[in-house]
Amino acid sequence: MKKQILSRRVQDIKAYLKTSYAKIENYDESLVRIIIDKIIVHDDYMEIEFKTGNKIEVKK
């Protein structure tokens, strides 16, 4: 079940990106809401979790 949800989410993101501009120059609220699940701010870095389940850390 979770794999199906994840697969659907990835399909939704791909479909959106195909209709968006190739180069993103400005903040796009709708894109952020589509691809990012949550952002956790720590003292020295931020943890960004995407709706696909992937996570990245960005140092300050």
N, C-alpha and C positions, 0 to 999 in steps of 0.2 A: 504493500500500500504506500509506504513512505517513498519507495523508489518511483512509483507512478507519479506521485505528487512532485517529486524532484524533477523528473523527466518533463512533466507538463510545464513546470516553472521555467526550465531551461528553454523550452520551445517558445514560451511567451516572451522571454528576454530576446531570443534570436529574432523573432518576428518584429518586435519593437525596434531593435537595432537596424534591421533592414529598411525600415521606414524612416529612420532618423538620419540626420546628416552624418557624413563620414568623420567630420572634424567637429568636435564639441569645444567651443571656445568660451561658453558662459555656463554658469550654474543652471541646471535644468531640474527643477523640483520633480517633475513627472518621471524623469529617468531615475533619479535617486530613489523614489518610492517604489519603482519597479524592480531595481536590482539590489538594494541594500535592505537587510533585515534589521540590523541594529548597529550602533556605534557605541563603544564603551571607552570613555576617556579616563586614562590613568594619569598619574603624576608626570611620567616621562614619555608616554606613548599613547596612541589610540589604537584600539582593536576594532576593525571593521569586519562585520559578518554579513556575507551576501546571502541572498535567499536560496542560492544553490548549496549553501552549507560551507562554502570556502571562507577562510578567514585570512586577513592580512593585518600586520602590525605596522604602524607608521610612527616613527620616532619624531619627537618634537624638535 
